[in-house]
Amino acid sequence: MSEIVFLVEDDPDGGYTAVALTESIFTQADDIETLQEMVRDEVHCHFPNEQRRSKIIWILL
């Protein structure tokens, strides 16, 4: 997989949520900067094998 796309939405309880469109990955954070870090961390956790990991992460706000 060369890229993965996350859709970001406002969380009704505050902060933001990010959901991958093609994988079973979800994360949330209080601000956009932290959310970006959390998305990268989740992708690394979901794809521990670096060769299978997405090289491009799109975060759609």
C-alpha angles and dihedrals in degrees: 000000000000100000143014128201126214124194113213122206136173111263112231089224092052134279126043141294128211123200125185112232097213103027137050095256126130133166140162139201142171096247139022096250092054090043090057090053091047092050092053091047092049092050090051091049094046092048107035090166103083093206091059094042120107113258094202124048116192117199111193113200 
